[in-house]
């Protein structure tokens, strides 16, 4: 009887020791020193690049899936739109002859302009599933707006005057070559603003002190 009690007490002690022993974790143990988790500082935002002195530069119209003939017609039609805008906005100077230049262009290069118009209409008919004529009308509006700005109006009018003179003296059928040369000049004029435009004004000089001398007024 005494041996049975001793055997039961031994089993109880072994079970208690097993419960008290630490359990092994199923996670793998990493060898070597444990590195603290490093927190990377937030990346600062990229600085904004300076733009042209706060002016509004209209964007040019870009054709999608245009063939070479359509690209050439687009250039001719763009020059026509530029001279049309100049005829409306540049009448302040009679020396630019903006209205006369536009009317002479229509008279002298009417055949090339008609061909360019039909080519551009066919471009939108070809590339649009529906509403090609309406898309061509929107294209005309965007072409006019791409030359409309008050910030660089004087520069644009001067460049348009040069382009109008080139169209006037150019041979019939040469408007395509003239447009390829003059449209980039017109675009560059829209992005240039001289200091006299009021956007790059230098600091004013100190004003003279014009207040009366109160001490002298009191003595007198």
Steps between C-alpha positions, in 0.01 A plus 500: 500500500784733592667431155181584313474838675864576426450417129201733474687783673792458258271524198341817642839668547615411148179646349536822701860542388395454137232771529745740661760459222492773229337402173697525182374756248416385150656818351858467378760657725730750327864484588702811573398834651148619436492831311245757597246585233620816325245758404586678178402868494226595259631597157460875449283603205679576176548874447284655237689625199455870425270572210480797269444812708138426586369552148244296312655331197228336287562144392527403137267248340657157447358256248465130577577232239563757228653409167760733338243671276281574803796633698584741219137611470486548876800736483338706223168516681676598823668795328163606363356490853791707633455771237126498564557564871754769413245673276272531804751576775774699327311789345651740755799543266435594137861418416438127559226496232346198670158529332648565156743210539217261585282611210789477254577149626144388431512651153844380394515158670132409493559178308759370747283600793199316356712189448628519859147539632375193314801297613440589865132417472588162350749445783229524763259298288765229471612492864160547669237227515228763483464877501797583278354835395432599861855401594631719219301794638652445845841482338444844345402646838805350668721634222373854557538470877856373462601851385288702740684653796531847648833439675697485174266684265757752379755230423241287324374791292852587389573138399161476325584815305820338378314182408234698317762679293663168413165364382434813294829482309511119481420321177171322445536147635780594741284553807591157635870587512424840646281344770771250597741790555265753663280292733794418733584872509144582599509237777826640633353851505215380722744378766720811515403781733719812512558678833272783385202265527494564876578143606877544547500848648824602682469636854407863524770751605460666841263793488624843614375637827252771403355558845520862617759595756284569804785667688549764232127561477484555875789748498344699217 
